[in-house]
Amino acid sequence: MSRSNASLRSEELFEAENNRLLESVRAKASMMKSVSLDMNREVKSQNMQLGDMGGDFDGAGGLLGSTMNRLNTMVQTGNTRFMCYIIAFILVVFFLIYYLASNRS
């Protein structure tokens, strides 16, 4: 009879250990599911931001393209005095930005 009781006790210990390990696996699976859902939300959010940025860059590209077309038209018409004013303005702005940036650091 002691063999039978020992066998029963052993099975109960194995069953308890299995239940404890099973609960541990369930907790880890739940945690992994939560992390994967958070990752999914983050990826969707970043994809949406990237899509918005793509549209913004397309708009900026169109604006730069039309500006270049205007500059080309101005150069072709031969309005050199106006072109000198524009170049002088760009240089002043560039040096102003350089001066402000160098004083900041």
Residue pairs with C-beta under 8 A, 6 or more apart in sequence:
74 82
74 83
75 83
